[in-house]
């Protein structure tokens, strides 16, 4: 059964199957089609590979495993002059050095410069060895340099088109927010909530969600409230002497609580009632004043 972790794109580019990932027979080694042992000193990293940061603790853990069990899965290299360049497996290469190994099992393949770049991008993306921003940049490179649509790129790395689109959206964020993601202070989930926010306001909101101060759901709510603020309530009467006097006079006239919100130009007046009798009494007073006003006008 094919290794699902590698995905169709990587396996087809590599020209590999599961049998090639196991130790070959002596005849296969002599023919050059199988796994060979190569000195670590003869191998160079691929300086164009998308992964830039390696977790030192994780490397040490892998190194301990290699000391006990060896390198289970060979790395893949391509000849460059008399040396070899890593196409896939730099993490295993680094851990083997830490483990004190002098050789590493490798599969040697000849690739064009374009194939090297494409395989390196796809291999890292499929193994999810990249940070969210590294992954987004790798997908963008894959699409631009190899003329791929989102659908094609998604198929090559074994992800859904929506997952690819969501990853690419991270690159539209403010540079300050991108740096927070790279530093591991802001998760990709938190960051994606900010895509709809104007760039000038993203960093300020991002800081509120850094270091897991908010859950993703809380961050989404904060963004919604930022984009759709509640209308500000009119300020209370404040220092308006006329309104204060009006409220005081109405309280005496109606014999109940009266309050006003607003200013001399605009606002609301509230007359409280606490029982049905209160309401009936206030209504009769208002009706009496209205009837008197109509008679005066006639």
C-alpha positions in Angstrom: 0.0 0.0 0.0 1.3 3.4 -0.9 2.4 5.8 1.9 -0.5 8.2 2.3 1.6 10.6 4.2 3.6 11.4 1.1 0.6 12.1 -1.1 0.3 11.6 -4.8 2.3 14.7 -5.9 5.4 13.9 -3.9 5.4 10.2 -4.7 5.0 10.8 -8.4 7.7 13.4 -8.5 10.1 11.2 -6.6 9.4 8.2 -8.7 9.3 6.2 -5.4 7.1 3.5 -3.8 7.2 1.8 -0.5 9.6 -0.8 -1.7 12.2 1.8 -2.4 12.0 3.1 1.1 13.2 -0.2 2.6 16.8 -1.5 2.6 17.5 -3.0 -0.9 19.2 -6.2 -1.7 22.9 -6.3 -2.6 22.0 -6.4 -6.3 19.9 -3.3 -5.9 22.7 -1.5 -4.1 25.2 -2.4 -6.8 22.8 -1.2 -9.5 22.4 2.1 -7.8 18.6 1.9 -7.7 18.2 1.4 -4.0 19.4 2.8 -0.6 23.0 3.6 -0.2 25.1 4.8 2.8 26.6 8.3 2.2 29.0 10.1 4.5 27.4 13.1 6.2 30.4 15.2 5.3 29.6 14.7 1.6 26.1 16.1 1.9 24.9 19.7 1.7 21.5 21.1 2.7 19.2 22.6 0.0 19.5 26.3 0.7 16.3 27.0 -1.2 14.2 24.7 0.8 11.2 26.5 2.4 11.8 25.4 5.9 14.0 27.9 7.7 13.5 27.0 11.4 14.1 23.7 13.1 12.9 23.0 16.6 16.1 22.2 18.6 14.3 20.1 21.2 12.6 18.0 18.5 15.9 17.5 16.8 17.5 16.2 20.0 14.6 13.8 20.5 15.0 12.5 17.0 18.7 12.2 17.6 18.1 10.0 20.6 15.8 7.8 18.5 18.5 7.6 15.8 21.1 6.5 18.4 18.9 3.6 19.4 17.2 2.6 16.1 19.1 4.3 13.3 17.5 6.3 10.5 14.4 4.3 9.6 13.5 6.2 6.5 16.3 7.2 4.1 16.8 10.8 3.0 16.7 11.7 -0.7 19.6 13.4 -2.4 20.7 14.5 -5.8 24.3 14.5 -7.1 25.9 18.0 -7.4 29.4 17.5 -8.8 31.2 15.2 -6.4 28.8 16.0 -3.5 25.2 15.5 -2.8 22.4 17.9 -2.0 19.4 17.1 0.2 16.0 17.0 -1.6 14.0 15.5 1.3 15.1 14.7 4.9 17.1 17.6 6.2 15.7 17.1 9.7 17.0 13.5 9.7 20.3 14.7 8.4 20.7 17.3 11.2 19.6 14.8 13.9 22.1 12.2 12.6 24.9 14.8 13.1 23.7 15.4 16.6 23.6 11.7 17.2 27.2 11.4 16.2 26.6 9.4 13.1 29.1 9.6 10.2 26.8 8.1 7.5 23.2 8.2 6.6 21.0 5.9 4.4 20.0 7.8 1.2 18.2 7.4 -2.1 20.1 9.1 -4.9 18.0 10.6 -7.7 18.9 12.9 -10.6 16.6 15.9 -10.9 16.5 19.2 -12.8 16.7 22.4 -10.8 13.0 22.9 -11.3 12.2 19.4 -10.1 14.4 20.0 -7.0 12.5 23.1 -6.0 9.1 21.6 -6.6 9.9 18.4 -4.7 11.3 20.3 -1.8 8.2 22.5 -1.5 5.8 19.6 -1.8 7.7 17.4 0.6 7.7 19.9 3.3 4.1 20.9 2.8 2.9 17.3 2.9 4.8 16.5 6.0 3.5 19.7 7.7 7.0 20.5 8.8 6.6 24.2 8.1 5.3 27.0 10.2 2.0 28.6 9.0 3.8 31.4 7.3 6.5 29.2 5.8 3.7 27.0 4.4 1.8 30.0 2.9 5.0 31.2 1.2 5.8 27.8 0.0 2.3 27.4 -1.6 2.6 30.8 -3.2 6.0 29.9 -4.6 4.6 26.6 -5.9 1.7 28.4 -7.6 3.7 31.3 -9.1 6.9 29.5 -10.2 5.1 26.4 -11.6 2.0 28.2 -12.9 -0.5 26.3 -10.6 -4.0 27.2 -9.7 -5.1 26.8 -6.1 -6.9 23.6 -7.1 -3.8 22.1 -8.7 -1.5 23.1 -5.8 -4.0 21.6 -3.3 -4.1 18.3 -5.2 -0.3 18.2 -5.4 0.1 18.6 -1.6 -2.9 16.5 -0.6 -5.0 19.3 0.9 -8.4 20.8 0.2 -8.6 23.9 -1.9 -10.2 25.7 1.1 -7.3 24.8 3.3 -4.9 26.2 0.7 -6.9 29.4 0.4 -7.0 29.9 4.1 -3.3 29.4 4.4 -2.6 31.9 1.6 -4.8 34.5 3.3 -2.2 34.8 6.1 0.1 36.5 3.6 -2.4 39.4 3.2 -2.0 40.3 6.9 0.0 43.2 8.3 3.7 42.5 8.5 3.6 43.0 12.3 0.9 40.3 12.6 2.9 38.0 10.3 5.9 38.4 12.6 3.8 37.4 15.6 2.8 34.2 13.8 6.4 33.5 13.0 7.4 34.0 16.6 4.7 31.5 17.6 2.8 34.1 19.7 -0.3 34.1 17.5 -1.8 30.9 16.0 -2.9 30.7 12.4 -6.5 30.3 13.6 -6.3 33.5 15.6 -4.6 35.3 12.7 -7.2 34.3 10.1 -9.9 36.1 12.1 -8.1 39.4 11.3 -8.1 39.1 7.5 -11.3 41.1 7.3 -10.0 43.9 9.5 -8.3 47.0 7.9 -4.5 46.4 7.8 -3.9 49.5 10.0 -5.9 48.0 12.8 -4.8 44.4 12.6 -1.7 44.5 14.8 -3.5 46.3 17.7 -6.2 43.6 17.7 -3.6 40.8 17.2 -1.9 41.8 20.4 -5.1 41.2 22.4 -5.1 37.6 21.2 -1.4 36.8 21.5 -0.1 34.1 23.8 -3.6 32.5 24.0 -5.1 35.5 25.9 -8.2 34.8 23.9 -9.7 31.7 22.3 -10.2 31.7 18.5 -14.0 32.1 19.2 -13.4 35.0 21.5 -11.1 36.6 18.9 -13.9 36.2 16.3 -16.4 37.9 18.6 -13.9 40.8 19.2 -13.5 41.2 15.5 -17.2 41.3 14.9 -17.7 43.9 17.5 -14.9 45.9 16.1 -16.4 45.8 12.6 -20.0 46.4 13.8 -19.8 48.6 16.9 -23.0 49.3 18.8 -24.3 52.8 18.4 -23.1 55.1 21.1 -25.8 56.0 23.6 -26.4 59.7 23.9 -24.6 61.2 26.8 -26.6 62.0 30.0 -28.0 65.4 30.8 -24.6 66.4 32.2 -24.3 70.1 33.1 -27.4 71.4 31.2 -29.2 73.5 33.7 -32.4 73.9 31.7 -32.7 70.1 31.3 -32.1 69.6 35.0 -34.8 72.1 35.9 -37.2 70.5 33.4 -36.6 67.0 34.9 -37.0 68.4 38.4 -40.3 70.1 37.5 -41.7 67.1 35.8 -40.9 64.8 38.8 -42.9 67.1 41.0 -45.8 67.4 38.6 -46.1 63.6 37.9 -45.0 62.5 41.4 -42.8 59.9 40.0 -39.2 59.3 38.7 -38.3 61.3 35.5 -35.0 61.1 33.7 -33.5 62.6 30.5 -30.8 61.4 28.2 -29.3 63.8 25.6 -28.5 67.5 25.5 -30.2 70.8 24.8 -30.6 69.9 21.1 -31.5 66.2 21.1 -32.4 63.4 23.5 -35.1 61.4 25.3 -37.3 61.9 28.4 -38.4 58.9 30.4 -41.4 59.0 32.8 -41.4 55.9 35.1 -44.5 54.2 36.4 -44.5 51.4 39.0 -48.1 50.2 39.1 -51.2 50.2 36.9 -52.6 53.0 39.0 -49.5 55.0 38.4 -49.9 54.6 34.7 -53.6 55.5 34.8 -52.9 58.6 36.9 -50.1 59.9 34.5 -52.3 59.2 31.5 -55.2 61.2 32.9 -52.8 64.1 33.7 -51.5 64.1 30.1 -55.0 63.9 28.6 -56.2 66.8 30.8 -53.3 69.0 29.6 -53.9 68.0 26.0 -57.6 68.8 26.2 -56.9 72.1 27.8 -54.4 72.9 25.0 -57.0 72.1 22.3 -59.6 74.3 24.0 -57.1 77.2 24.1 -56.3 76.8 20.4 -60.1 76.8 19.5 
